[in-house]
Amino acid sequence: MKARWRALAVPACHAAQLSAFTDERGGFLKLFNNGAFAKILPGMVVREAYLTTSAKGVLRGIHFQLPPHDHAKIVICLSGAALDVMVDLRGGCGFGRTASVELTPEGTNCVAIPKGVGHGFYTREADTRLLYLVETGHAPQSDAGVMWDSIGFDWPDRTPLLSDRDRNHPALADFTVPAEWFNDHD
């Protein structure tokens, strides 16, 4: 698996274009190779995989799980197009820093996100499908989020299609950083 990783504005977040092989028959794309991702997210072991399918104009996020069920994740765009957004929730001078990347199957199609970083996305096309590979199982008691429009990011749509859950997250300013997320990542 050859991936051309590039660092994003949030420390330890990376984006890449996974290499694909195509010919007249179609294509082949290796979605995961532990060795390739271990360089970006050391120690990550994939425990669960999720697939989201979204209509155009949907915003999902900003989501994360709290310790002890917090997890690193890999997000891969399988179809459509999404503006993928990360916000640093770890304690320290980087708190609240955001990064974004356009995800499409043909271009940058993968992001790697460490523990302590919230994640969300806005879909630019219908039938946008994102595959999530995560290192812990979903734990409803640890499921959390912050309000999408409280992170200081310039979203392309001020009235996106949201779930009730995403309409009711607390603001970033009201978030208390877990002790486990204080580090010297900057």
N, C-alpha and C positions, 0 to 999 in steps of 0.2 A: 504494500500500500504506500503510494507516494502521495504525500500531502505537503503542500507549500504553506506552512503555518506562518501567520503574521500576528504579532502582538497587538492587542487593542488598548484603548486608553484606560481600561480598568485592569489593574495588575493581575496577572495569571489568567486572563481571558485571551483566547486566541481564535482566529478564524482561518479557514483553509478551503481550498478547492480539492476535493478528493478526486483522484485520477480515475478516469473512466476509459474503457476500451469500447470503441464502436466500429462497426463495419456495416455492410449492406444487410446483414441479418438483424441488426439491432445493437444492443449495448450490454456492457457488463460493468458494474460498479461495486467494488468491495466497500461495504459500509463500515466495517469495524475490524480492526486488527489491534489486539492488546498492546503489542510492542510499539506500534506507531503512536497510539494515544498515551502510552506510559511516559513518553517524553514530555507531554504537555500536562497531563494530570497524573503525576506519579502515585502509584498505589491504588488507583481506581480499579475496582472490579465491578463489572456490570451485573446488577441484580435484577433489574426490571427494564422493560421497554414499553413505551407508549406511542400511540399514533394519534395526532390531532388532525382533523379535517375541518377547515374553516371556509366560510363564504368570504367574499370580498368585503373589506371594511370592518372586519372583526378585530378587536383588540383583546388579547388575553394577557393578564398580568397586572401587576408585577408579582410573581409567585416565587416561593422558596419553602423549604422545610427547616424548622428549628432543630437545634441539637436536642437529643442525641441522634435524631433521624435526618440531619442535614446531609446533603449529598452534592457531589460534583455531578455534572451532566454534560452530555454531548447531544447537540441538536443538529439534525440533518434535514435539509429541505429536499423532499422527494418530488413535489410538484407545486406549481404556482409560484408565488413570490411573497416574501415577507420582510418587513423591516424588523430585525431582531434587536432587542434593546436589553442591556445589562446595567444594573446599578450596584455599586459597591456598598454593602451593608456591614462590612467589617469595621471594627473600631480603628481609629487612627485618622491621620490627615487625609486619607483617601475616601473617607465616608461620604457617600452621596455622589461620587464621581460616576458618570455614565459613559457608556460606549454603545455604538450601534453598528450594524452591518446589514447590507442588503443580501438576503439569501434567495437563491434560485438554483434549480438543478444544474443549469448550464454554467453558472459562474461560481462565486463563493457559495458553497453549499453546506458548510459545517462550522459550528462554533463549539468551543470547549469552555465550560464555565465551572470554576471551582466552588467549593463550599463558601457560604457567606456572601454570595452574589445573587441578587434578585434578578429574575428574568421575565421578559414579556415580549410580545410581538404584535405587529399590526399587519394584516394581510392586504396586499395590493392587488391580488387576483382571486377569482373564484376557485374553489377546489384546491386551496393551498394545503398541502400535507406536510407536517413536520414529524419526524421520528425522534423520540427522546430515548437516550440510553442513560440510565441513572444507577448510582451505586448503592442505594438503599431502597427498600420497599416503601410504598406509600403508607404513611402513618398519619391518619386523619387528625390525631391530637397534636401533631407537630406541623401541620399544614398552616401556612401563613402567607401574608402578602402585605404590600403597601399600595396606596392609591396611585394609579398610573399617572395621573396628572399632577402629582405632588413631588416628582423627582427632578424637576427643572429641565426636562427634556422637551424639545420642540417636535411634538408629534405631528404627522401630516394631516390629522383629522381631529377636530375638537369635539366631534359628536360620533365616535365610533360605536359599533354594535358591541355591547358589553353584557356579561352575565350579571345576575344580581350579586353574586359573590364579589365580582370585581368592582361593582359600584359602591361597595360597603367596606372596603379595606381602609385601615387608618392611614393618615398622611405619613410621609417619610419623617417629618419633624416629630411625630409621636412614637416612633419606633425606638425601642430599647435594645441596644446591641447585646446579644448573649456574651457572657464572659469568654466562651470558647472562641469567639470571633475577633478578639483583640489580638493583634499580632503586628509584626513590623514588615508588612508586605510592601510598603512604599520605599 
